[in-house]
């Protein structure tokens, strides 16, 4: 008992004499931390007999409470003194002009979508939209993915419990490809569209989120071939990244709605530790980055849209809008796009007056 009183008295005296918050934190760890002296006494209670525990527990707990309250009181005192010092040192000169009021900014995703629309409008494309709550037929079946098609496993889909009037399952669209089918059915061919918008998949990490943005393109006309696809993508990427040294590499791949299908890689080079698109990926110090998927529209998809695949051919492609923004404007975490942090938006956002134009450069306002 004498040792406990001595420990408590010594602790309270030292707490009262602390000079700053760092020293106070050190005392908290010394007495109340996992290896602290009072914490060690608390651990001895388990080895005592019931009679000893009944006698000693209130005393040890009382010492612990006294030290805890003393530390809290001293910490509050430091905070009060710091606030008083700050208030006494800060002044407001009312003769100066008022500080500029904060202004909102355009989100990078919105800016990049405007850039995409500007570039593809110059190539003769129109912008098409469609519902975000889709039916199973438009999202999968009309894109050559039958009910048992293994490609459906590639999409972690959010399904609704109810079906529509025709018995189709309802879901949050996993890509903007249903917009292509709807546009083909409504407008027929020839057609040149891009379909930007929100899409949904059950995935989340630094480079994936449950909701993200895609833009897909579709061209249906007579005598279309893979060369038209490569030229279109190359022209778009040169304009978007404002570089003439964009080099593409096409790799065979598989998508159920295109045949043949190709993955598109873009050459990159290391600039101050950051991958910057441009240059031949096979050159020393360069590499290839997979950027998007594409291919010639599958004959069955053209048939589903009510067109004759012997008369009409076309190509389609799709890529992530958020990833385009990350590559162009130097962002490294996709989740920040949706956190709602105004500081991030203030740093990466765009002025409403930074309208992308091909004559001034689509990224001139960045």
ROTORLUM-116415 format. One record per atom (N, C-alpha, C): residue in one letter; z, x, y. Coordinates in steps of 0.001 Angstrom, whole numbers, padded with zeros to 6 digits, always signed. Each point is the difference from the previous one (the first is absolute). Example, Ala and Ser with C-alpha at 12.3 -4.5 7.8 and 13.67 -1.06 7.14 Angstrom:
# ROTORLUM-116415
A+007800+013190-005690 A+000000-000890+001190 A+000000+000900+001200 S-000720-000350+001050 S+000060+000820+001190 S+000730-000770+001090 
END
This chain:
# ROTORLUM-116415
X+000000+000841-001210 X+000000-000841+001210 X+000000+000866+001247 X+000775+001056-000008 X+000061+000906+001157 X-001360+000647+000227 X-000662+000413-001110 X-001315+000626+000129 X-001029-000992+000558 X+000090-001269-000408 X-000944-001000+000488 X+000184-000251+001488 X+001295-000079+000438 X+000260-000196+001426 X-000488+001189+000818 X+000214+001189-000540 X-000451+001215+000699 X-001525+000001+000125 X-000676-000366-001121 X-001465-000055+000008 X-000498-001007+001025 X+000629-001172+000048 X-000427-001038+000938 X+000239+000435+001443 X+001195+000553+000256 X+000325+000440+001368 X-000955+001080+000476 X-000275+000964-000899 X-000911+001086+000350 X-001398-000543+000278 X-000446-000959-000824 X-001331-000565+000176 X-000123-000735+001330 X+001009-000806+000333 X-000057-000758+001248 X+000019+000924+001210 X+000782+001084-000101 X+000063+000950+001109 X-001341+000694+000197 X-000616+000411-001087 X-001282+000694+000099 X-001099-000935+000514 X+000053-001266-000423 X-000984-000970+000480 X+000131-000192+001501 X+001217-000093+000487 X+000229-000203+001429 X-000471+001181+000832 X-000053+001207-000613 X-000369+001213+000739 X-001477+000355-000135 X-000780-000778-000777 X-001415+000339-000170 X-000726-000028+001334 X-000959+000947+000125 X-000699+000151+001273 X-001307-000781+000063 X-000596-000277-001160 X-001287-000699+000022 X-000204-000758-001314 X-001105-000743-000050 X-000290-000850-001152 X-000279+000806-001258 X-000598+001189+000136 X-000293+000829-001176 X+001287+000469-000665 X+000965+000426+000812 X+001285+000429-000551 X+000725-001175-000659 X-000130-001177+000598 X+000639-001186-000563 X-000608-000342-001367 X-001294+000145-000127 X-000659-000261-001276 X+000470+000998-001064 X+000222+001230+000417 X+000521+000991-000927 X+001374-000379-000533 X+000856-000522+000878 X+001334-000430-000440 X-000104-001219-000922 X-000933-000894+000284 X-000164-001158-000875 X-000348+000433-001419 X-000900+000960-000102 X-000384+000501-001324 X+001174+000714-000659 X+000759+000769+000799 X+001129+000770-000538 X+001085-000902-000595 X+000233-001140+000639 X+001079-000880-000472 X-000497-001167-000853 X-001142-000580+000372 X-000425-001246-000635 X-001269+000134-000830 X-000655+001167+000019 X-001205+000209-000786 X+000298-000025-001493 X-001054+000135-000827 X+000193-000053-001443 X+000966+001059-000505 X-000020+001159+000656 X+000899+001081-000394 X+001162+000148+000983 X+000201-000990+000873 X+001044+000066+001012 X+001408-000061-000580 X+000979+000482+000779 X+001376+000084-000485 X+000606-001385-000246 X-000247-000953+000882 X+000546-001340-000221 X-000741-000693-001143 X-001306+000217-000085 X-000758-000559-001121 X+000511+000548-001325 X+000420+001273-000010 X+000533+000598-001229 X+001301-000689-000417 X+000831-000352+000999 X+001234-000718-000325 X-000304-001383-000580 X-001039-000664+000521 X-000361-001302-000530 X-000391+000100-001477 X-000661+001107-000374 X-000438+000174-001385 X+001169+000204-000958 X+001174+000437+000519 X+001155+000240-000881 X+000668-001297-000444 X-000320-001096+000653 X+000668-001260-000336 X-000288-000431-001439 X-001181+000337-000479 X-000347-000414-001346 X+000819+000680-001084 X+000581+001132+000320 X+000784+000737-000995 X+001490-000342+000072 X+000406-000818+000948 X+001411-000340+000166 X+000393-001158-000915 X+001268-000107-000252 X+000524-001159-000727 X-000037-001208+000930 X+000049-001203-000537 X-000041-001193+000853 X+001076+000001+001070 X+001222+000500-000344 X+001092+000009+000981 X-000303+000987+001134 X-000505+001178-000379 X-000328+000995+001034 X-001158-000486+000871 X-000982-000610-000641 X-001171-000486+000756 X+000420-001066+001000 X+000914-000881-000408 X+000458-001070+000888 X+000716+000565+001215 X+000657+001131-000207 X+000752+000623+001102 X-000905+000848+000885 X-000895+000782-000597 X-000771+000984+000750 X-001289-000574+000625 X-000599-000996-000660 X-001283-000513+000482 X+000057-000502+001447 X+001000-000811+000390 X+000039-000459+001400 X+000144+001147+000987 X+000713+001053-000387 X+000210+001131+000921 X-001297+000793+000200 X-000684+000266-001122 X-001258+000750+000110 X-001049-000817+000752 X-000049-001311-000325 X-000955-000862+000684 X+000331-000114+001488 X+001291-000016+000325 X+000406-000058+001404 X-000442+001241+000755 X+000144+001174-000643 X-000439+001243+000637 X-001515-000012+000207 X-000719-000490-001018 X-001461-000065+000096 X-000427-000919+001134 X+000652-001159+000108 X-000344-000944+001062 X+000303+000568+001372 X+001134+000696+000114 X+000390+000578+001297 X-001008+001041+000457 X-000450+000848-000926 X-000961+001039+000349 X-001353-000638+000336 X-000408-001010-000790 X-001274-000681+000256 X-000012-000643+001378 X+001096-000689+000347 X+000069-000661+001305 X+000031+001014+001130 X+000678+001119-000197 X+000057+001032+001040 X-001378+000604+000246 X-000749+000228-001070 X-001347+000554+000143 X-000900-000997+000725 X+000080-001285-000369 X-000828-001019+000653 X+000331-000111+001483 X+001288+000062+000308 X+000411-000100+001410 X-000488+001206+000796 X+000113+001194-000594 X-000440+001213+000691 X-001514-000006+000194 X-000729-000491-001032 X-001454-000089+000112 X-000402-000958+001113 X+000673-001140+000088 X-000287-000952+001067 X+000280+000615+001363 X+001039+000824+000078 X+000330+000658+001258 X-001106+000958+000423 X-000517+000772-000976 X-001110+000911+000306 X-001216-000776+000492 X-000312-001122-000660 X-001158-000794+000396 X+000169-000582+001390 X+001224-000443+000327 X+000269-000549+001329 X-000158+001071+001068 X+000534+001205-000294 X-000105+001106+000960 X-001456+000414+000204 X-000790+000018-001111 X-001412+000387+000115 X-000772-001018+000833 X+000309-001287-000203 X-000679-001036+000764 X+000357+000085+001474 X+001279+000234+000288 X+000433+000110+001398 X-000676+001191+000686 X-000108+001104-000740 X-000639+001181+000573 X-001479-000253+000268 X-000661-000713-000942 X-001409-000302+000178 X-000220-000921+001195 X+000869-001006+000136 X-000138-000938+001111 X+000236+000671+001346 X+000930+000939+000015 X+000306+000678+001264 X-001098+000970+000411 X-000745+000514-000980 X-001032+000992+000319 X-001361-000640+000265 X-000223-001230-000486 X-001288-000644+000197 X-000014-000777+001318 X-001107+000136+000697 X-000158-000736+001260 X-001383-000635+000027 X-000135-001025+000788 X-001273-000688+000155 X-000378+000025+001466 X-001093+000689+000280 X-000476+000100+001380 X-000886-001211+000290 X+000537-000945+000747 X-000735-001234+000280 X-001147+000213+000970 X-000121+001197+000573 X-001114+000252+000914 X-001263+000407-000755 X+000148+000336-001311 X-001163+000402-000783 X-000765-001236-000466 X-001286+000156-000299 X-000760-001145-000550 X+000593-000441-001330 X-000116-001281-000301 X+000503-000511-001265 X-000770+000628-001153 X+000678+000292-001116 X-000714+000577-001148 X-001074-000951-000510 X-001059+000569-000554 X-001106-000812-000483 X+000458-000878-001159 X-000308-001260+000070 X+000397-000926-001061 X-000765+000325-001276 X+000683-000050-001139 X-000703+000290-001262 X-001089-001034-000269 X-001087+000479-000578 X-001126-000876-000298 X-000263-000005-001502 X-000513-001099-000485 X-000368-000079-001407 X-001217+000868-000287 X-000225+000259-001274 X-001146+000812-000386 X-000717-000651-001168 X-001261+000356-000168 X-000810-000523-001095 X+000328+000792-001261 X+000306-000712-001083 X+000347+000656-001258 X-001209+000783-000520 X+000236+001181-000606 X-001122+000796-000516 X-000915-000757-000953 X+000558-000907-000808 X-000848-000772-000917 X-000968-000875+000788 X+000498-000660+001040 X-000875-000835+000828 X-001064+000847+000693 X+000418+001176+000470 X-000946+000890+000666 X-001106+000449-000955 X+000388+000390-001211 X-000993+000474-000966 X-000934-001135-000409 X+000520-001217-000133 X-000875-001132-000317 X-001026-000225+001120 X+000426+000185+001248 X-000952-000118+001113 X-001054+001096-000074 X+000440+001210-000384 X-000935+001111-000132 X-001022-000289-001104 X+000486-000534-001129 X-000904-000336-001101 X-001033-001035+000435 X+000474-001045+000663 X-000903-001065+000442 X-001047+000534+000965 X+000404+000910+000882 X-000927+000568+000979 X-001094+000802-000692 X+000403+000822-000970 X-000982+000850-000692 X-000972-000841-000821 X+000549-000928-000792 X-000874-000769-000887 X-000826-001043+000750 X+000473-000447+001141 X-000830-000900+000812 X-001272+000720+000429 X+000130+001293+000291 X-001159+000791+000390 X-000973+000174-001168 X+000520-000123-001241 X-000848+000110-001185 X-000514-001363-000470 X+000279-001040+000770 X-000525-001317-000326 X+000887-000845-000892 X+001292+000385-000131 X+000933-000760-000830 X+000745-001016+000862 X+000364-001111-000607 X+000886-000967+000643 X+001346+000024-000709 X+001049-000510+000658 X+001349-000017-000557 X+000256-001354-000637 X+000421+000002-001271 X+000284-001236-000727 X+001483-000051-000366 X+000549-001201-000043 X+001403-000184-000363 X+000113-001078-001061 X+001168-000037-000653 X+000250-001000-001031 X+001482-000214-000180 X+000387-000936-000847 X+001432-000312-000180 X+000751+001120-000714 X+001248+000185+000391 X+000843+000986-000669 X+000629-000584-001267 X+000181-001310-000036 X+000414-000676-001234 X-001272-000449-000707 X-000298+000654-001114 X-001268-000201-000698 X+000210-000686-001336 X-001117-000458-000555 X+000047-000505-001367 X-000511+001081-000948 X+000365-000164-001265 X-000314+000992-001025 X-001500+000222-000138 X-000801-001051+000191 X-001446+000124-000199 X-000615+000935+001022 X+000307-000188+001284 X-000582+000850+001038 X+000549+001427-000057 X+001280+000137-000332 X+000618+001327+000032 X-000384+000853-001209 X-000224-000642-001159 X-000264+000762-001218 X-001296-000430-000710 X-000085-001253-000416 X-001075-000437-000882 X-001380+000208+000619 X-000157-000385+001267 X-001307+000147+000661 X-000360+001453+000239 X+000971+000902-000176 X-000244+001434+000150 X-000114+000683-001356 X-000403-000788-001005 X-000254+000511-001350 X+001277+000449-000703 X+001119-000662+000324 X+001252+000272-000696 X+000472-001296-000651 X-000359-000195-001252 X+000375-001213-000725 X+001499-000012-000274 X+000476-001100-000546 X+001439-000174-000223 X+000596+001127-000834 X-000753+000492-000980 X+000512+001057-000890 X-000522+001383+000370 X-000644+000129+001164 X-000596+001283+000375 X+001099+001035+000255 X-000086+001201-000594 X+001055+001010+000194 X+000127+000475+001434 X-001043-000172+000813 X+000075+000453+001387 X+001060-000755+000793 X+000377-001189-000471 X+001040-000744+000716 X+001325+000739-000007 X+000200+000842-001016 X+001242+000773-000066 X+000074+001039+001101 X-001143+000303+000635 X-000011+000958+001100 X+000611-000602+001257 X+000156-001293+000044 X+000502-000689+001185 X+001379-000588-000308 X+001032+000474+000677 X+001335-000574-000145 X+000077-001207+000924 X-000251-001169-000557 X-000285-001187+000803 X+001236-000858+000229 X+000104-000557+001208 X+001024-000988+000320 X-000590-001390-000260 X+000429-000650-001080 X-000490-001344-000336 X+000961-001068+000530 X-000559-001160+000329 X+000801-001168+000342 X+000229-000831-001270 X+001100-000738-000078 X+000259-000770-001221 X-000937-001191-000175 X-000566-000521+001086 X-000826-001205-000083 X-001488+000358-000046 X-000811-000931-000482 X-001448+000139-000027 X-000633-000952+001012 X-001264+000256+000337 X-000671-000892+000944 X-000525-001232-000742 X-000718-000865+000721 X-000472-001261-000572 X-000974+000209-001153 X-000694+001148-000021 X-000952+000291-001073 X+000639+000742-001164 X+001311+000225+000064 X+000690+000698-001079 X-000001+001508+000120 X-000532+000541+001102 X-000008+001449+000184 X+001385+000498+000405 X+000388+001156-000516 X+001251+000617+000427 X-000147+000491+001430 X+001074-000131+000781 X-000014+000440+001395 X+000769+001305+000123 X-000417+000846+000939 X+000585+001336+000132 X-000206+000530+001406 X+000727+001064+000331 X-000280+000745+001215 X-001119+000985-000329 X-001073-000036+000766 X-001178+000781-000375 X+000346+001487-000135 X-000572+000633-001012 X+000275+001412-000260 X-001005+000920+000662 X-001067-000548+000553 X-001017+000748+000730 X-000758-001002+000874 X-000857+000511+000867 X-000763-000913+000856 X-001361-000335-000612 X-000217+000403-001253 X-001266-000315-000679 X-000284-001496-000100 X+001010-000894-000131 X-000323-001435-000013 X-000764-000458+001238 X+000219+000693+001129 X-000733-000350+001217 X-001499+000222-000212 X-000350+001043-000761 X-001412+000266-000269 X-000630-001147-000782 X+000710-000462-001045 X-000527-001101-000804 X-000146-001258+000850 X+001033-000329+000771 X-000058-001199+000838 X-001150+000092+001003 X-000201+001173+000585 X-001069+000165+000989 X-001371-000114-000649 X-000146+000575-001210 X-001278-000102-000707 X-000336-001447-000330 X+001008-000752-000482 X-000230-001398-000362 X-000364-000822+001238 X+000686+000254+001122 X-000212-000782+001211 X-001276+000393+000736 X-000294+001328+000077 X-001095+000471+000844 X-001254+000372-000786 X+000170+000324-001292 X-001144+000461-000765 X-000395+001412+000380 X-001205+000384-000360 X-000503+001353+000270 X-001269-000094+000846 X-000306+001062+000771 X+000713+001284+000093 X+001297-000135+000802 X+000910+000958-000211 X+001291-000046+000684 X+000524+001415+000184 X+000661+000205+001115 X+000646+001289+000283 X+001334-000317+000653 X+001104+000211-000706 X+001317-000339+000553 X+001014+001091-000321 X+001038+000046+000835 X+001233+000696-000360 X+001105-001046-000016 X+000987+000218-000881 X+001097-000969-000157 X+001325+000732+000123 X+000520+000149+001216 X+001314+000627+000167 X+001106-001045-000113 X+001203+000414-000424 X+001102-000946-000055 X+001150+000485-000848 X+001047-000834-000048 X+001195+000319-000773 X-000209-000338-001469 X+000526+000848-000869 X-000024-000243-001443 X+001378+000327-000561 X+000258-000445-001238 X+001364+000053-000530 X-000009+000477-001452 X+000842+000990-000291 X+000212+000451-001378 X+001454+000444-000149 X+000523-000146-001193 X+001404+000327-000254 X+000147+001494-000203 X+000127+000729+001114 X+000098+001461-000058 X+000632+000472+001295 X+000849+001041-000077 X+000647+000476+001218 X+000490+001431-000162 X-000533+000907+000828 X+000498+001369+000130 X-000568+000557+001298 X+000009+001331+000159 X-000434+000591+001267 X-001470-000270+000304 X-000815-000267-001022 X-001420-000235+000220 X-000453-001388-000459 X+000944-000865-000404 X-000335-001367-000412 X+001051-000967+000538 X-000451-001169+000422 X+000912-001050+000434 X-000452-001324-000607 X+000915-000975-000162 X-000398-001286-000601 X-001072-000728+000800 X-000018+000194+001304 X-001063-000541+000837 X-000660+001156+000733 X-001317+000054-000051 X-000707+001052+000719 X-001340-000562+000464 X-000812+000829+000605 X-001256-000470+000593 X-001186+000704-000656 X-001013-000769-000287 X-001235+000526-000565 X-001186-000424+000857 X-001060+000767-000102 X-001281-000449+000537 X-001031+000239-001102 X-000776-001029-000272 X-001045+000102-001004 X-001328-000343+000648 X-001026+000631-000502 X-001331-000243+000542 X-000936-000504-001074 X-000981-000800+000397 X-000971-000554-000939 X-001373-000066+000667 X-000989+000480-000723 X-001398-000135+000422 X-000778-000583-001170 X-000681-001121+000211 X-000887-000590-001004 X-001361-000204+000664 X-001021+000588-000593 X-001351-000120+000544 X-000982+000357-001128 X-001257+000083+000331 X-000990+000396-000987 X-000158+001526+000002 X-000209+000555-001199 X-000296+001432-000168 X+001111+000908+000540 X+001253-000381-000206 X+001143+000836+000404 X+000329+000955-001133 X+000302+001256+000347 X+000344+000983-001023 X+001219+000810+000423 X+000412+000913-000886 X+001222+000781+000235 X-000123+000915+001213 X-001211+000406+000331 X-000199+000845+001181 X+000390-000714+001284 X-000271-001315+000062 X+000410-000774+001171 X+001522-000009+000131 X+000697-000106-001142 X+001458+000008+000014 X+000530+001319+000552 X-000515+001122-000511 X+000495+001307+000445 X-000271+000218+001485 X-001187-000393+000462 X-000318+000182+001418 X+000934-000830+000873 X+000255-001238-000409 X+000871-000885+000783 X+001406+000585+000115 X+000572+000438-001129 X+001360+000546+000021 X+000053+001300+000790 X-000998+000846-000154 X-000022+001274+000720 X-000102-000234+001504 X-000855-000934+000398 X-000157-000320+001422 X+001300-000570+000575 X+000628-000888-000762 X+001267-000588+000446 X+001081+001072+000166 X+000184+000852-000996 X+001082+000991+000051 X-000237+001027+001105 X-001236+000375+000249 X-000286+000931+001094 X+000380-000621+001349 X-000325-001279+000159 X+000340-000673+001258 X+001500-000211+000121 X+000659-000381-001113 X+001431-000307+000055 X+000833+001243+000283 X-000277+001098-000716 X+000770+001224+000193 X-000594+000895+001087 X-001132-000437+000572 X-000647+000710+001108 X-000277+001456-000355 X-000570+000189-001196 X-000389+001322-000479 X-001360-000115-000674 X-000842+001002+000230 X-001312+000002-000626 X-000020+000752-001325 X+001133+000663-000334 X+000015+000811-001223 X+000646-000741-001174 X+000020-001336+000045 X+000524-000788-001122 X-000951+000148-001195 X+000558+000396-001145 X-000790+000172-001222 X+000581-000902-001083 X-000851-000782-000660 X+000446-000917-001040 X-000390+000517-001382 X+000840-000343-000979 X-000302+000272-001402 X+000229-001293-000777 X-001006-000437-000747 X+000110-001233-000771 X+000298+000342-001452 X+001040-000630-000558 X+000390+000224-001395 X-000117-001316-000772 X-000570+000034-001200 X-000075-001222-000799 X+001394-000577-000248 X+000112-001318+000052 X+001283-000661-000203 X-000258-001363-000631 X+001028-000847+000006 X-000153-001349-000550 X+000714-001015+000884 X-000740-001015+000423 X+000548-001200+000625 X-000745-001176-000621 X+000685-001068-000361 X-000677-001105-000688 X-001049-000698+000849 X+000115+000086+001332 X-000932-000738+000846 X-001157+000856+000496 X-000074+001282-000398 X-001143+000845+000358 X-000502+000741-001233 X-001302+000265-000008 X-000611+000744-001109 X-001360+000542+000461 X-000156+001332+000161 X+001028+001005-000268 X+001071+000026+001085 X+001168+000558-000362 X+001115+000148+000941 X+000226+001476+000300 X+000390+000297+001231 X+000255+001397+000380 X+001248+000081+000867 X+000786+001020-000264 X+001083+000375+000916 X-000597+000933+001043 X+000414-000144+001238 X-000528+000826+001080 X+001074+000991+000433 X-000295+001283-000160 X+000879+001070+000458 X-000545+000555+001311 X+000904+000422+000868 X-000389+000577+001290 X+000556+001411+000083 X-000810+000934+000448 X+000458+001373+000147 X+001034+000128+001108 X+000988+000862-000231 X+001027+000251+001015 X+000240+001490+000142 X+000601+000378+001115 X+000382+001382+000249 X+001408+000046+000557 X+000682+001096-000237 X+001378+000161+000462 X-000001+000484+001448 X+000637-000783+000871 X+000128+000363+001415 X+001479-000042+000361 X+000602+001180+000128 X+001431+000118+000336 X+000876-000779-000972 X-000305+000130-001294 X+000810-000650-001018 X-000280-001474-000202 X-000998-000539+000666 X-000343-001422-000121 X-001422-000138-000516 X-000202-000934-000935 X-001332-000248-000524 X-000810-000791+001014 X-001098+000613+000455 X-000884-000650+000966 X-001350-000193-000668 X-000516-001234+000040 X-001276-000280-000634 X-001122+000729+000722 X-000914+000550-000815 X-001142+000713+000548 X-000286+001260-000789 X-001275+000296-000185 X-000380+001206-000701 X-000232-000238-001479 X-000628+000983-000621 X-000314-000060-001419 X+001262+000241-000818 X+000366-000950-000851 X+001222+000125-000784 X+000000+001143-000980 X-001190+000540-000340 X-000071+001117-000942 X+000130+001356+000683 X+000029+000030+001323 X+000116+001268+000715 X+001418+000546-000112 X+000194+001321+000147 X+001351+000586-000059 X+000925-000613+001055 X+001216-000343-000404 X+000952-000608+000926 X-000243-001470+000249 X-000942-000579-000718 X-000309-001416+000139 X+000356-000730-001288 X-000192-001291-000002 X+000258-000794-001190 X-000618-001371+000142 X+000167-000832-001044 X-000545-001355-000006 X+001138-001005-000027 X-000142-001050+000771 X+000994-001069+000058 X-000667-001316-000376 X+000578-000693-000991 X-000513-001311-000371 X+000338-000994+001098 X-001024-000696+000512 X+000238-000856+001160 X-000271-001482-000282 X-001006-000315-000805 X-000323-001416-000191 X-000789-000189-001288 X-000092-001267-000399 X-000790-000379-001153 X-001198-000826+000431 X-001101+000108-000757 X-001215-000703+000410 X-000941-000124-001193 X-001159-000584+000236 X-001004-000101-001045 X-001021-001081+000299 X-000952-000113-000894 X-001013-001049+000110 X+000573-001295-000571 X-000175-001104+000699 X+000592-001276-000403 X-000511-000402-001385 X+000957-000323-000870 X-000322-000391-001365 X-000886-001253-000020 X-000984-000022-000898 X-000908-001149-000101 X+000759-001310-000229 X+001080+000066-000770 X+000752-001226-000284 X+000648-000548+001265 X+000455+000875+000889 X+000601-000457+001255 X-001048-000692+000858 X-001209+000547+000028 X-001080-000632+000758 X-000328-001375-000585 X+000038-000103-001335 X-000233-001286-000646 X+001102-000998+000326 X+001274+000467+000000 X+001114-000889+000335 X-000168-000568+001408 X-000625+000761+000899 X-000206-000464+001371 X-001203-000917+000116 X-000681-000257-001124 X-001131-000931+000017 X-001310+000635+000406 X-000128+001329-000113 X-001228+000699+000389 X-000672+000594-001233 X-001269+000326+000145 X-000772+000595-001086 X+000132+001517+000072 X+000649+000652-000976 X+000180+001458+000048 X-001296+000782-000163 X-001081-000650-000469 X-001284+000694-000081 X-000671+000087+001368 X+000414-000873+000906 X-000566+000018+001362 X+000907+000722+000980 X+001310-000157-000178 X+000961+000536+000967 X+000854+001091-000643 X+000165+001090+000722 X+000900+001080-000405 X+000892+000346+001192 X+001028+000771-000269 X+000870+000377+001109 X+001054+000993-000413 X+000778+000413+000977 X+001111+000917-000267 X+001253-000519+000697 X+001137+000455-000497 X+001299-000378+000577 X+000912+001207-000044 X+000973+000007+000884 X+000976+001085+000045 X+001293-000527+000601 X+001102+000714-000221 X+001288-000410+000564 X+000929+001185+000156 X+000807-000043+001044 X+000990+001051+000219 X+001158-000542+000819 X+001102+000732+000022 X+001197-000431+000699 X-000043+000315+001488 X+000199-001009+000831 X+000022+000207+001451 X+001192+000857+000396 X+001150-000248-000629 X+001202+000763+000340 X-000203+001487-000314 X-000656+000273-001131 X-000227+001402-000355 X-000964+000661+000974 X-001012-000740+000469 X-000902+000546+001010 X+000774+000403+001250 X+000925-000886+000420 X+000813+000303+001184 X+000856+001241-000226 X+000584+000122-001197 X+000828+001162-000322 X-000808+001286+000077 X-001219-000020-000547 X-000828+001199-000001 X-000463+000379+001407 X-000371-000997+000788 X-000562+000306+001313 X+001059+000384+001022 X+001163-000666-000070 X+000990+000195+001046 X+001259+000726-000468 X-000055+000642-001181 X+001050+000920-000416 X+001321-000634-000365 X-000015-001089-000770 X+001241-000639-000452 X+000204+000325-001474 X+001261+000058-000438 X+000248+000449-001369 X+000762-000997-000865 X+000381-001159+000535 X+000750-000965-000805 X-000491-001401+000315 X-000575-000653-000994 X-000569-001332+000206 X+001053-001038+000349 X+001232+000195-000494 X+001044-001002+000240 X+000336-000157+001476 X-000195+001072+000784 X+000301-000070+001434 X-000892-001008+000715 X-001162-000316-000576 X-000904-000966+000623 X+000645-001380+000098 X+000972-000288-000873 X+000537-001349-000092 X+001499-000051+000296 X+000589+001114+000476 X+001438+000035+000269 X+000375-000709+001291 X-000941-000146+000918 X+000293-000663+001271 X+000790+000870+000960 X-000042+001323-000168 X+000723+000912+000889 X-000825+000187+001278 X+000528-000441+001130 X-000776+000056+001238 X-000272+001438+000425 X+000877+000937-000405 X-000235+001408+000353 X-001231+000529-000710 X-000184-000396-001271 X-001198+000398-000736 X-001235-000624+000642 X+000097-001278+000327 X-001136-000683+000616 X-000325+000580+001366 X+001035+000429+000741 X-000226+000597+001312 X-000699+001346-000129 X+000344+000738-001078 X-000588+001328-000199 X-001434-000090-000518 X-000227-000859-001004 X-001297-000073-000636 X-000876-001141+000519 X+000585-000902+000778 X-000761-001155+000457 X-001028+000347+001060 X-000820-000991+000354 X-001092+000197+000941 X+000148-000966+001172 X-000471+000433+001129 X-000024-000876+001166 X-001019-001116-000234 X+000304-001212+000502 X-000987-001087-000122 X-001335+000336+000656 X+000001+000985+000893 X-001234+000383+000685 X-000810+001020-000799 X+000583+000511-001114 X-000712+000979-000826 X-000934-000709-000968 X-000995-000650+000544 X-000962-000723-000834 X-001013+000978-000581 X-000163+000012-001329 X-000957+000940-000598 X-001434-000364+000332 X-000763+000996+000392 X-001420-000185+000260 X-000751+001200-000568 X-001188-000234-000509 X-000776+001101-000568 X-000471+000971+001070 X-000226-000493+001207 X-000494+000885+001070 X+001084+000977+000445 X+001264-000465+000028 X+001091+000863+000453 X+000727+000668-001158 X-000327-000386-001236 X+000719+000513-001162 X+001061-000988-000421 X-000052-000430-001253 X+000896-001071-000429 X+001469+000411+000090 X+000286+001288-000040 X+001397+000445+000100 X+000340+000597+001331 X-000813-000271+001031 X+000191+000651+001300 X+001328-000345+000632 X+000539-001209-000301 X+001243-000407+000644 X+001229+000429-000734 X-000134+000694-001131 X+001158+000352-000827 X+000860+001026+000684 
END
